[in-house]
Amino acid sequence: MHDCPACKVPLHGYEPTCPACGAPQKVTRGYSKLLGDEMKRPKTNPMPFVLVTIVLVAGLVFMGQQSWVGQLLTRGPVKEDPIAKMTFQEARTLIDTKLNEGFTTAGVAGTVKWQRAGADVDKLSPGSIEVTVDAPLNDPEQHKGIVDPIKDYMAKAEITSLVFNNTKDPKKHQNWTYNVSVAPAATGDAAAPDGGAAPAQ
């Protein structure tokens, strides 16, 4: 330690100026070397580390998005199939409603028969069922607008076949048949329609 020559304040020997009066001081040799080394030491450039960190984070984000976990997180909520939750009774009731709506839209009075082995049955009775639709269509193509809205529900309703008869002119024998494959042991399980109508003139 030594005193400042100007104001006599005690100093440690490493102060370049007096903290009391600001007078320049002679730094002790040992401290002078340390201060000089500290000033000569190059400062670390943080930019390479920042760039590497950004690249690593971007890579991790990209790989995360491509993984099944990332796809699961980014795809949003899965929309459930409303038909899968239906019972066959609900599907049949909806089909009956949509058929009658189709008759109204076409401007005709149609009838729907629910049968099993040729005999009329309650539409809500368990087991596979056949449907016969009779309607006097002015334009045969109108049957599509009546049947198309119910196709997706036929398998759930366990409808094995639907026959649509155009009763406008019985002599023409216009009818269309829609068949559905329903597994006998899988009551209530969905099955796909076999591909559409087979017109018979």
C-alpha positions in Angstrom: 0.0 0.0 0.0 1.0 3.6 -0.4 -0.4 7.1 0.0 -1.6 9.3 -2.9 1.2 12.0 -3.3 -1.5 14.7 -3.9 -4.1 14.1 -1.1 -2.3 11.4 1.0 -5.3 9.0 0.8 -4.1 5.4 1.4 -4.1 3.4 -1.8 -3.6 -0.4 -2.5 -1.2 0.0 -5.4 -3.4 -1.1 -8.2 -5.4 2.1 -8.7 -4.4 3.9 -11.9 -5.9 7.1 -10.5 -6.7 8.3 -7.0 -10.4 7.7 -6.2 -10.4 10.8 -3.9 -8.7 13.5 -6.0 -8.3 11.8 -9.4 -4.5 12.3 -9.5 -2.6 9.7 -11.7 -0.9 7.0 -9.7 2.0 4.7 -10.3 0.7 1.2 -10.2 2.8 -1.4 -8.4 4.8 -3.6 -10.7 2.9 -6.8 -9.9 -0.5 -5.2 -10.5 0.7 -3.4 -13.6 1.6 -6.7 -15.2 -1.8 -8.2 -14.4 -3.6 -5.2 -15.7 -1.6 -5.2 -18.9 -2.3 -8.9 -19.5 -6.0 -8.3 -18.9 -6.0 -5.5 -21.5 -4.1 -7.5 -24.0 -6.3 -10.6 -23.7 -8.6 -10.9 -26.7 -12.4 -10.7 -26.0 -14.5 -13.8 -26.9 -16.8 -13.3 -29.9 -20.2 -14.7 -28.9 -21.7 -14.7 -32.4 -20.4 -18.1 -33.5 -22.0 -19.6 -30.4 -25.3 -17.8 -31.0 -25.4 -19.0 -34.6 -24.6 -22.6 -33.7 -27.4 -22.5 -31.0 -29.9 -21.1 -33.5 -29.0 -23.8 -36.1 -29.3 -26.6 -33.4 -32.7 -25.3 -32.2 -34.0 -25.0 -35.7 -32.8 -28.5 -36.5 -34.5 -29.9 -33.4 -37.8 -28.1 -34.2 -37.7 -29.4 -37.8 -37.0 -33.0 -36.7 -39.7 -32.7 -34.0 -42.3 -31.6 -36.6 -41.4 -34.6 -38.9 -41.7 -37.1 -36.0 -45.0 -38.8 -35.1 -45.1 -36.8 -31.9 -44.7 -33.5 -33.8 -47.4 -34.5 -36.3 -49.7 -35.5 -33.5 -49.2 -32.1 -31.8 -49.6 -30.0 -35.0 -52.5 -31.8 -36.7 -55.0 -30.5 -34.2 -58.0 -32.3 -32.6 -59.1 -35.4 -34.4 -62.6 -35.2 -35.7 -64.6 -38.2 -34.7 -66.9 -39.9 -37.2 -70.5 -39.2 -36.0 -71.7 -42.3 -37.8 -69.4 -44.5 -35.8 -71.2 -43.5 -32.5 -74.6 -44.2 -33.9 -76.7 -47.2 -33.0 -78.5 -49.1 -35.8 -81.8 -47.7 -34.5 -80.5 -44.1 -34.8 -79.3 -44.8 -38.3 -82.6 -46.2 -39.4 -84.6 -43.4 -37.9 -82.3 -40.9 -39.7 -82.6 -42.8 -43.0 -86.4 -42.7 -42.7 -86.4 -39.0 -42.0 -84.0 -38.3 -44.9 -86.1 -40.4 -47.3 -89.3 -38.4 -46.4 -87.3 -35.2 -46.9 -86.3 -36.4 -50.3 -89.9 -37.1 -51.2 -90.9 -33.6 -50.2 -88.0 -32.1 -52.2 -89.0 -34.1 -55.3 -92.7 -33.2 -54.8 -93.9 -36.8 -54.6 -95.6 -38.9 -52.0 -93.5 -42.0 -51.4 -93.6 -44.9 -49.0 -90.9 -46.9 -47.2 -91.2 -50.5 -46.2 -88.9 -52.2 -43.7 -88.8 -56.0 -44.3 -87.0 -59.1 -43.3 -87.3 -62.2 -45.4 -90.2 -60.6 -47.3 -92.3 -59.8 -44.2 -92.9 -56.3 -42.9 -91.1 -55.7 -39.6 -90.6 -52.8 -37.2 -87.8 -50.6 -38.5 -86.2 -50.6 -35.0 -86.1 -54.4 -34.6 -82.6 -55.9 -34.3 -81.0 -57.8 -37.1 -80.3 -57.0 -40.8 -83.2 -55.6 -42.8 -84.3 -54.8 -46.3 -85.9 -51.6 -47.4 -88.3 -51.0 -50.3 -89.0 -47.5 -51.5 -92.0 -46.7 -53.8 -92.4 -43.2 -55.3 -94.0 -41.8 -58.5 -91.1 -39.9 -60.0 -91.7 -37.6 -62.9 -88.0 -37.8 -63.7 -86.2 -41.1 -63.1 -83.0 -39.3 -62.1 -84.8 -37.9 -59.1 -84.2 -41.2 -57.3 -80.5 -40.2 -56.9 -81.4 -37.1 -54.9 -83.5 -39.2 -52.6 -81.1 -42.1 -52.1 -77.7 -40.5 -52.2 -78.1 -38.7 -48.8 -78.7 -42.0 -47.0 -76.0 -44.2 -48.6 -73.4 -43.5 -45.9 -75.8 -44.6 -43.1 -77.1 -47.9 -44.7 -74.3 -50.1 -43.4 -74.7 -48.7 -39.9 -78.4 -49.3 -40.1 -77.7 -53.0 -41.2 -79.6 -52.5 -44.4 -78.6 -55.3 -46.7 -80.5 -54.0 -49.7 -82.6 -51.1 -50.7 -84.9 -51.3 -53.8 -86.3 -48.1 -55.2 -89.4 -48.5 -57.4 -90.6 -45.7 -59.7 -94.4 -46.2 -59.6 -95.2 -43.3 -62.0 -95.6 -45.7 -64.9 -95.7 -49.4 -63.7 -95.4 -50.6 -67.3 -91.8 -49.3 -67.5 -90.7 -51.4 -64.4 -88.2 -48.8 -63.4 -86.3 -49.8 -60.2 -82.9 -49.4 -58.7 -81.2 -51.8 -56.3 -78.6 -50.8 -53.7 -76.8 -53.7 -51.9 -74.8 -53.4 -48.7 -72.4 -56.0 -47.3 -73.0 -56.5 -43.6 -71.1 -59.1 -41.6 -73.6 -61.5 -40.0 -71.7 -61.8 -36.8 -70.9 -58.1 -36.5 -74.3 -56.6 -35.6 -74.0 -52.8 -35.5 -70.6 -52.7 -37.2 -70.3 -50.6 -40.3 -69.8 -52.1 -43.7 -69.4 -50.4 -47.0 -72.0 -50.3 -49.8 -71.1 -52.4 -52.7 -70.8 -49.6 -55.2 -74.1 -48.2 -56.1 -77.3 -48.9 -58.0 -78.1 -51.5 -60.6 -80.9 -50.1 -62.7 -83.5 -52.5 -64.2 -85.7 -51.2 -67.0 
